[in-house]
Amino acid sequence: MSEPTLIRGRHIPGLDGIRGLAVTAVVMHHLSHRFFQGGYVGVDLFFVLSGFLITALLVEEHQATGTVSLVAFYIRRAKRLFPALGGALVLTAGVIVVMGHWHPTIHAGTDLATTRRNMFAALFYFENWMPQTLQNPVTHMWSLSVEEQFYIVWPLDRKSTRLNSSHGYISYAVFCLKKK
């Protein structure tokens, strides 16, 4: 008899509440940096939720099949994230072109070569390593880059520690502590 699934095919209402708190924290931070400085707590909550959900999916796959297909995992991530990311980058580029045509002064504070580099970095998930400036139209992609880097490292770590060992959780905890 197989073990019950943790995540796949289930809706967990409690996670909606946590997502709601995270979104509220980020929005409040963006509305008023001075009065509400807890926006990064919301981002941290998203990271924790993502880590939980990805780990649960990997564990479930391992329980069901005895292994984890990293190729299938990465293909699922790409299918889920690339369409929205590509659309956002195309829309951003379009807005820059249109706004620059109608209002040439919009380019006065924007280095287009740097913008292209930042958009390339966002597309390949290393935007968090780029200099963050107010003129960077994709500066908000830093958190998606961090999350995608997690998606690359974490399954490899879990696979190397056979998914059922607590060593993988410890190594991830140490990795997180080193990042701060």
Number of C-alpha atoms within 10 A of each C-alpha: 3 6 8 10 15 13 16 12 7 8 9 10 8 9 11 11 11 15 16 12 16 21 18 15 21 18 15 17 19 14 12 11 11 8 9 14 14 17 20 13 16 22 17 13 17 19 17 12 15 15 16 12 15 18 19 16 18 21 23 21 18 17 17 14 10 11 15 22 14 14 9 10 17 14 12 11 14 13 10 11 13 13 11 11 17 13 11 14 18 13 12 15 16 12 13 18 15 12 14 15 12 9 12 11 11 14 15 10 10 17 11 14 9 14 18 15 14 24 23 15 19 25 17 14 19 20 24 18 13 15 10 15 10 9 15 20 19 21 19 13 20 19 19 18 20 17 16 18 14 17 18 15 11 20 21 16 16 22 19 12 15 17 24 13 12 11 15 20 17 11 15 16 11 11 11 10 9 8 6 5
